[in-house]
Amino acid sequence: MADWVEGNIQLSGFRSNLIQFLLNGLIPMGNSIEIRNSKSKFEMLTPDSDYLIVDSDRHYLSCHNITMDHQKSQVIECQFSAAFEINTQLLESISKQFNINIAIRANTPADYIQKINIVKGKVIQDDLICSCDLA
């Protein structure tokens, strides 16, 4: 059984770039997915809620309903999990490919908190902090 890194992920950027990532950078794990896209609203709904990040070794996003309005810049927040460790090189590549920013705050099995911040395809933070230091 794999040790899991679990926490939250925040994706930000232009609406069009985030939609491209959602449609081309994620694989829905369930059988049903509903996508509604108009100039005023984008929705991606799946009852199973889990998505595998393309080309990853078990990196997942979990969201039942991803919704964006018509605003040019957007932020999407989801649950995040990865088996063993977070692949920052993969996320850096995704950030660059889709021109989105990625921020993750996740707990490791060994009571550490990992903070990752990737802006414009460059890792600007990749810290591993002992949660005992935060008490």
C-alpha positions, 0 to 999 in steps of 0.5 A, a space after each residue: 500500500 502506498 503512502 499518500 501525500 494529501 492536501 489542497 491544490 490551487 490552480 490559477 490563471 486565465 480562464 481559457 488556459 484553465 479550461 484547456 488544462 481541465 479538458 486535456 490535462 486530466 483523466 476522469 476516473 469515473 464513468 460519467 462526466 458532464 461539461 457545460 461551456 458557454 461565454 458566461 460559465 464553464 462547469 465540469 461535473 462528475 459524481 465520482 469526483 476524481 481525476 488523474 493528472 495526465 502523465 502522472 504516477 498517481 497524482 489526483 485531483 478531487 472535485 465534484 463540481 468545477 465551476 468558473 464564471 466569465 471573468 478572465 482570471 480564475 482560481 480553482 481549488 480542489 483536494 489533491 493526493 499523490 502516491 509516495 511524493 509530489 512530482 514537482 518536475 511534472 507539475 512544473 511541466 504542466 504549469 509551463 504547457 498550460 500557462 497556469 500557476 499551481 500551489 499545493 499544501 499537503 501533508 506527508 505520511 511522516 508528519 511533514 507539510 509540503 508547500 509547492 508554488 509554481 508560477 509561470 512554469 518555474 518552481 518558486 517554492 518547494 518546502 518540506 516543513 516538520 509539522 512539529 515546528 508549527 505547534 
